[in-house]
Amino acid sequence: MGAILDLVEKMRSPTGIIVTILIIAVGVFFIRWVFADDNKEEK
């Protein structure tokens, strides 16, 4: 639980917000890439 609170504190700083946005963006692109490969194999 303490680790989660530390991460939330880091996210409140300006650089933490930028890093959080980058991590979410990379995650979204990775998920889209994985599902795009699955759709190509089905055709």
N, C-alpha and C positions, 0 to 999 in steps of 0.2 A: 504493500500500500504506500509506503514511503517513497518508493521509486516512482510511482505514478504521480504523486504530488510534486516530486522534483521535476518531472517532465513537464507538468502543467505550468510550473513556475518559469521554466526556461522558455516555454511557448509564449509567455506574456511579453518577453522582450522583443524588440523589432527584428533582430536577427532570428530569433526563435520562430516568429511568425513566417518569415521568408523560408526557413528550413522546413517548417510544417507544410507550407503550400507546395514546395518542391517535392516532398515525400508523397503527398497526396497525388500530385500530377504524375509522378513516376508510377505510382500504384495503378492509377486509372489507365495510363498508356499500356502498362504491362498486362492488365486484365483484358483490355481491348485486343491486344496483340495475340494473347492466348486464345480468346474466343474467335478471332478472325481465322487463326490456323485451324481450329476445329471446324468452322464452317466450310473452309476450302476443301478439307478432306472428305466431307460428306457429299460434295457435288461430283 
